[in-house]
Amino acid sequence: MVTGGTGFVGSHAVVGLLASGHEVRLLVRRPELVDATFAPHGLDAGRSPGDLVVGDVRDGAVIRRALEGCDAVVHAAAVFSVDPRRAAEVTATNVAATEAVLGLAVEAGCDPVVHVSSSVALTRFGPSGPDLPLGDLDLPYAASKVESERVARRLQETGAPVVTVYPGGVYGPHDPHLGDQGGRLVWIVRGRMPMWPAGGYHCVDVRDVAATMVRVMEPGHGPRRYVVPGHHIDGSELYGAVERAIGRKRPHLTLPKPVAGPVTAPINAVQSRLPVAWHYPVDREGVELLIRDTRLDDSRARVELGLEPRPWDLTIRDTITSLVDAGHLDERYRPAPSATIAG
């Protein structure tokens, strides 16, 4: 059973699980999104997952119905946004859904119960990793992921087969909803985001996130934690990959850490008066995560699961190509198939 299967990470997990021979049931809130979500993966109407339970991922009765006959769970449902205008939605959803899904899945005897967390739950000043202290940022999205992680760890401490997977900033093709990373990349590609905070963050390819979930889908190994293999990316590496993909210069100014946070205040003040659909992705919480510059240890997934991340340039090239295909970027930005791939 998969929650969040019509989202970016969840849909790729479903595709990977189906390709590996698993049968998948989706717990979804909006079933009309299923066919459109999976069409870019070659799963058209009639071939996309048709075993659906419709309802709220926080509703215990709905979750129990979705769990019937299932051996394992992937909980990928969450509201991902650092836009302060969505803070109430983030706070009301993420922890409650994690408590309900993980708790009932363990109660039902599922093994494994995969909790799709986030590197945000580990982001702090200084190095971090899956077994080190939780993150130190007390802003809505980060706080929701830290508290959700506490839910998972309490179950792990009892020996429950909860497997936590920590993606970083997720890029890659076929994002059905143009999330924060893709939306920000659109602004960068268009040359409309000429500043970036000093610092960096752990970035991953959504296909590598899905591969991680497929690799852990084996029962009998107990509680485990894996940071998805990826790359620690700063502004120069992000903008450089964009330049190589589109063949156009995208210079940017690196904002010193003491300056980066205050710069967001006037932008967020203006945005607070605008519709949520309009979003210039320079939010205080996102900046705070970057300036922590947390280096994550992903060696456990590399060694135990035999995973290596895709080259960063390949991820960015494929992301931009997908954004052009979806109409979010003009055709003139389409990367050439021969675009330089570094790393």
N, C-alpha and C positions, 0 to 999 in steps of 0.2 A: 504494500500500500504506500502510495506516494502522496504527500501533501505538497502544495505549491507547484504542481506539475505543469501549470500553464505559465509559470514564470521563467526567467532566463536560465537560472541554474537548474531548476526542477525539470524543465522540458529537456534539457540536454541529458540529465540523469535518466529520464524515462527512455530516451532514444538509446542510450548506452545499455540500459538494463534489457530492453527488448532485443537489441542486437546480440546480447550475451545469452539469450534463451530464457529469460525470466518472463513470467506473466505479471502484468502490472494492473493494479486498480488505482484510479485517481480519486482523491477526495477534492472536489472543486466547488467553488462558490458560483462560478459563471460557466456552465457547460457549453455555452455558445462560443467560447473562445478556443475550445479544444482543437477543432479541425484547422482553424487559422494558425494556431500555434505550431502545429506539427507539419503543416504543408511544406514549409521550407526545408524540412528534413526528408522530404519524399514520402511522407505518410499522409496521403490525401484522405478525403472523406471515405469512410469505410475501412481504412487501414490504420488510422490514428486510434489511440487507445479508446475503446468503446465501453470498458468496464468502469462505470462512473458511479460515485456516490456524491450527491449534491447537498451542500450545506456549509455551515460555519465551522471552521477548523477549531473553534473553541467550545463547540457543543459536544458534550460527552456522549449523548445518544447517537449523534451522527458519526462520531469517531468509532464507537463500538460497532456500528453497522458496517463501516468501511473496513474494519479489521477482521470481520468474519471470514475465516478460511485463509487468511494471510499468514505467512511464515515470518516475514520481515517487514520493516518499515523504513522509509526515508522521509524524514520531516524537513522539508525545504521551504515551507510556507513562512513568510515573514514580510513585514512592510519594511522595505529598504529605502530610506531617504534621510539625508541630513538637512533637508529643507525645514527650517524651524516652523513653517506653517503647517507641517504634517506631524508635528511633535505629539499631539494628542492621539492621533491615529496609531503612531508607532508605539506609544506607551500602552494603549489599550489592547493592542493585539499581540505583540511578540512574546511576552512572558506568559500570558495566559494560554496561548496556543501551545507553547513548549511544555508547560506543566500538564496540559490536558493530553496531548498526543503522546509524549514520552511516557507519562505515568500509566496510561491505559494500554499502551503497546507492551510495556513490561509486564503489566498485570495479565495480559492475554498470552504471555509466553513467547512473544516474538523474539527472534534472534537472527541477525543483529537488529538493533534499533539505532538507525543512523541519524544523528542530530547534525544538521548542516548549520554550523555556527558561523563565525567570521573572525578574521584576524583582528577586527576591531575589539573583540573580547579580550585580546592579549596585548593591545597597543598601549604602551606606557613609556615613560622616559627610561632609557636603558634597554638592554637586550631582553628578549622574551622568548617564549616557546610554549609548547602544549602542556608542559608540567610546571611552568613557572607562574608567579602571581598573575592574577587577572589585571585587566587594564585599569587605568587610573583616570579616565576621562568621564566626568559626571555631566554629560549632556544627553539629550533624549535617546538618540539611536544607540550610541555607545553604551549607555546605562541599560538599555533594554537587552542588548546582546550580552553584557556582563551578567545581568541577573538571570537570563536564560541559560547561560553557561553554568551558573551556580545550581540551577535545577538539574542539569545533566550530570554535574559532578556529584551531587548528593546521591543520585541513583547509581553512579559508577562506584561510589564508596561502599554500596551494599553488595557489590558484585554483579549488578545487572549488566547485561550485554549491550550497554549503550556505547556506541562508537561516535566520537565527536570528530567532525571534519571541519577544518578551518580554511576556507578560501580567503584570499586577499581581495584586492580590488579586481573585480572580474571583468575581463574583456573577451572578445571573440565574436563569432558570427551569430546571427539569428536571435537577437534579443527581441522578443515579441512586444516589449513595452517601452523601449528606449529608456533604460534606467539611468542612474546618476552617471556612471562611467561613460556610457555611450553618449549621453547628452552633453557631457563636458567635452568629449572628443569632437563632437560636431562643432562646437564653438572654437576649439583649437584649430581644426582643419580649415575653417573659414577665416582664420586669422583674427578672431574677435576676442581672444583671451591672451593678451600679451604679457601677463604677469603670472608667476608661479611661486609659491612659498619655498623657502629653503627647507630642506628635509626630503624625506622619501617614504615610500610605503611598499608593502609586499604586494606584487601584482601577479595574477594568474590568468591562464587561458581557461575559458569555461569548459572546453573539451577535456582539459586535464582535471578539472574539478569532477566531471562526470566519470572519468577513468578511475579516479580515486574511489568514488562511491561504488563502482562496479567491483573494484579489487577487494573492498572490505566486505562484500556481500557473501560472506561465508560464515556459517554458524560455528559456535563452539570455542571461540577465541576470547570471550569475555570482554570487559570494558577496555577500550583503547582510544587514543587520541592521535590525530594526524594533521599537521599543517600541510595543505596542498602545495606541492613543489611549484616554485615560481621564481620571480626576480625582484630584487629590491631596486625600485625605480625612483629616480629623482627627476626634476624638471628637464634637465639636459637630455636624459635618456628618453623621456616621453616625447619631447618636441623633436629630438633628433630622429626618432623612429617615424614620426609623422612626416618629417621632411623627406626622408628616404622613400617613404611609401608614395607620396603624391608628387614628388619632384619639384617642390616649391619651398622656399625659405619660410620658416616660421620662427623668427627671433622672439625672445621673451626676456623679461626682466625678472631676475630672482630676488624676491623680497626677503630681507633678513627676518629671522624669527620674531624679534621684538616688534617689527612693523606689520607682519603678515596678519596677525589677529585683529588689530584695530582697523585695518583696511576694510574688513568685512562689515563693520558696524553700519556705515551709511548705505551700503548696498542692501543689507538685510532690512534696514529701516524702510527703504523705498519699496522693496519687494513685499513687505508686510501689507501694503495697501493695494497690491495687484492680485489678480486671480492666480490660483495655484498652478494653473496650466502654463503660466509664463514664469520661467525660472532661469535666471542667470546663475550658473552653478558655482558661486563663490560664497560658501556658507561657513560660518564660524566653526562649526563642528568638523567639517571636512578639513579646514586649515589646521585646526588643533591636532587632528590625527596625523597630518603630514609633518608638522614641526616636531613631533615626538621622534620621528626618524627611527622607528623600532625595527631592529633586525630580527627576523624570525628564523628559527632553526627548523628547517623542513627535512632534515636528514632521515628521520624515522620513516617517512613515506618513501623516500628514495631507496632506502636499504630494504625495509620490510616488504614494501609493495612493488619494488622494482620500477618506480616511476621517475621520469625525468621531464622537466618542463619543456614545452615547445620554445623555439627561439623567440625572443621578445619582438623582433621586427616582423616575424611571420604572424604573430598574434595581432599586431597593430595593422598590418596590411589586410589581413582577413576581416578584421573588424570594420575598417573603412570601406572595403569592398561591399560588405553586407549592408552598411549604412547607405551606400549609393543605391544598391539593389532595392532597398526598402523605401527610397525616395526621401530620406532624411538629408542627403547631400546631393549636390548637383553632379552630373555625369563628368564634368571636367576634373573632379577630384578622384575619379576612379584610379586606383593604383594599376600600373602596368604589370602584367604577369612576370616581367623580368625585373621588377623593382628590387633593389639591393636588399638582401637579407643579411643582417649583421648578427653575430652571436649564435 
